[in-house]
Amino acid sequence: MSYDEVEIEDMTWNEKLQAYTYPCPCGDLFQITLEELRAGEEIARCPSCSLYITVIYDPEDYENAEPPTRGTDSKVPSAAPQPSEVEVH
């Protein structure tokens, strides 16, 4: 059973991972790639735990989609580090 259902619009494009991401309760990120979306995949998995989410999106919107360019996501300013890029000391 899916941990949650998340709209693709609520996810963030992560340039480094080349994937849409969403925070996981374990502290890592659920991830789904553009290739997976093009293939009709709707499950974003966390690489650090067993949780996964169902991504709500229209597959037709991603058939020929290109990766978003940096700074096009209004939720994340272009100068802000992505969660996976933050160094822990």
N, C-alpha and C positions, 0 to 999 in steps of 0.2 A: 504494500500500500504506500502510495506517495505521501511524503511528509507534508506537502502543501501544493497548491496550485498557484502559479505566478504568471501574470501577464508579461509578455515579452517587453512591453513598454516599461515595466518596472525593473527590468534587468539593465545592466550596464555593459557596454562593449569594452572589453579589456584588450588593448592593442598587443600587449606582451604575450598574452595567452591565445590571442586570435579567437576569442570566444566571448559569448555573452555570459555574464556572471551575476550571481545573486548571493548575498551572505548566508552562510550555513551556521546553524547554532554552535557547531564545533569550533568555529573561528576561521575556517577555510572558506572556500567559495564553491557553490554549485556552478557547473560549467556546461555549456552546450555550444558547439562550433557552428559556424555558418554552413559547413558541409552537412552536418547532421540535420540542421533545419531544412536545407534543400532536399534532403532525403526523406523528409517527413517525420523525423524523430521528434518526440515531444518530451523526452526525459532528460533532465539535466542532473548530472551526478556530482557528488562531492568526492574528490580524490582522497580525502583523509578519513572518511567514515562511511558508514553504510547507507546514509540518507540520500534520497533523491527527491526531486520535485517534478511536477508536471508543468510544462511550459505551455501557456495558452497563446496561440498565434494562428494566423492564417497562412498555411503553407504556400499558397499562391503568391503571397507577398515576398517570399524568399527564394522562388524558383531561379531567378536571375540576379539576385541581390549581390552587391559588392560589399566588402567589409566597410563599415563606417570609417570616415576619416577622423583623425584625432581632433577633438574639440567640437564635434557635431552633436555630442550628447549633452543636452542642457543640464542634466543632473550632475555631471562631473566637469568642473572647469578644466580647461586644457592643461593648466599648470599643476593641477592636483595629482599627487601620486595615487596609483591604483592600490587597493588593499594588498595585493600580492607583491607590490613593489616596496612596501614600507619595511625598513630594516628594524629588527628588534635587537637591542643591545643588552 
